Amino acid sequence: MNENNNANQKIKKSLDLATKSLLKTLKNVSEDTKEKYEDSEKYLQAKQKAESHREELEKQEIEDRKSNRELREKYARKMFWYMCIWSVFVFLILTQ
């Protein structure tokens, strides 16, 4: 019976040591995994921020192109009428 108890105690100690070793290993693995997760999370946040910034720049570029086109149309009309009036004026001077 004593031998049986000693064997059980040895097995119990071995299991306790194995369990502690396993928990320590799992803790190290979970810390490494946590660091990798945090690094990947930071990377994703930076990527999303860059993507958002790029989209904002594209929107601004589109708005700039629209306003540029509107200004060109506006001044093209003014230039057209100026040239028409100037042509009439030159024609009147040359025909007299």
C-alpha positions as CSV (number, residue, x, y, z in Angstrom):
1,M,0.0,0.0,0.0
2,N,2.9,2.3,0.8
3,E,4.5,1.5,-2.5
4,N,1.2,2.2,-4.2
5,N,1.0,5.6,-2.4
6,N,4.6,6.4,-3.3
7,A,4.0,5.5,-7.0
8,N,0.8,7.7,-7.0
9,Q,2.7,10.6,-5.4
10,K,5.5,10.3,-8.0
11,I,2.9,10.2,-10.8
12,K,1.1,13.2,-9.2
13,K,4.4,15.2,-8.9
14,S,5.3,14.3,-12.5
15,L,1.8,15.4,-13.7
16,D,2.1,18.6,-11.7
17,L,5.5,19.4,-13.2
18,A,4.3,18.6,-16.7
19,T,1.2,20.7,-16.1
20,K,3.3,23.7,-14.8
21,S,5.6,23.3,-17.8
22,L,2.7,23.1,-20.2
23,L,1.1,26.2,-18.7
24,K,4.4,28.1,-18.9
25,T,4.8,27.2,-22.5
26,L,1.2,28.1,-23.3
27,K,1.7,31.5,-21.5
28,N,4.8,32.2,-23.7
29,V,3.0,31.1,-26.8
30,S,0.0,33.3,-25.9
31,E,2.3,36.3,-25.3
32,D,4.0,35.8,-28.6
33,T,0.6,35.4,-30.3
34,K,-0.6,38.5,-28.5
35,E,2.4,40.5,-29.7
36,K,1.9,39.3,-33.3
37,Y,-1.8,40.2,-33.1
38,E,-0.9,43.7,-31.8
39,D,1.6,44.2,-34.5
40,S,-0.8,43.0,-37.2
41,E,-3.5,45.2,-35.7
42,K,-1.2,48.2,-35.8
43,Y,-0.3,47.4,-39.4
44,L,-4.0,47.1,-40.4
45,Q,-4.7,50.5,-38.7
46,A,-1.9,52.1,-40.5
47,K,-3.0,50.6,-43.8
48,Q,-6.6,51.7,-43.2
49,K,-5.4,55.2,-42.4
50,A,-3.3,55.3,-45.5
51,E,-6.2,54.0,-47.6
52,S,-8.5,56.6,-46.1
53,H,-5.9,59.3,-46.8
54,R,-5.6,58.1,-50.4
55,E,-9.4,58.1,-50.9
56,E,-9.5,61.7,-49.5
57,L,-6.8,62.8,-51.9
58,E,-8.7,61.2,-54.8
59,K,-11.9,63.0,-53.8
60,Q,-10.0,66.3,-53.7
61,E,-8.4,65.7,-57.1
62,I,-11.8,65.0,-58.6
63,E,-13.2,68.2,-57.1
64,D,-10.2,70.1,-58.4
65,R,-10.7,68.8,-61.9
66,K,-14.4,69.7,-61.8
67,S,-13.7,73.3,-60.6
68,N,-10.9,73.6,-63.1
69,R,-13.2,72.5,-66.0
70,E,-15.9,75.0,-64.8
71,L,-13.4,77.8,-64.7
72,R,-12.1,77.0,-68.2
73,E,-15.6,76.9,-69.6
74,K,-16.4,80.2,-68.0
75,Y,-13.3,82.0,-69.3
76,A,-13.6,80.3,-72.7
77,R,-17.0,81.9,-73.1
78,K,-15.7,85.3,-72.1
79,M,-12.8,85.0,-74.5
80,F,-15.1,84.0,-77.3
81,W,-17.3,87.1,-76.8
82,Y,-14.2,89.3,-76.5
83,M,-12.8,87.9,-79.8
84,C,-16.2,88.4,-81.5
85,I,-16.3,92.0,-80.4
86,W,-12.7,92.6,-81.3
87,S,-13.2,91.1,-84.8
88,V,-16.2,93.3,-85.4
89,F,-14.2,96.4,-84.2
90,V,-11.3,95.5,-86.5
91,F,-13.7,94.9,-89.4
92,L,-15.3,98.3,-88.9
93,I,-12.0,100.0,-88.8
94,L,-10.7,98.2,-92.0
95,T,-13.9,98.9,-93.9
96,Q,-13.9,102.6,-93.4
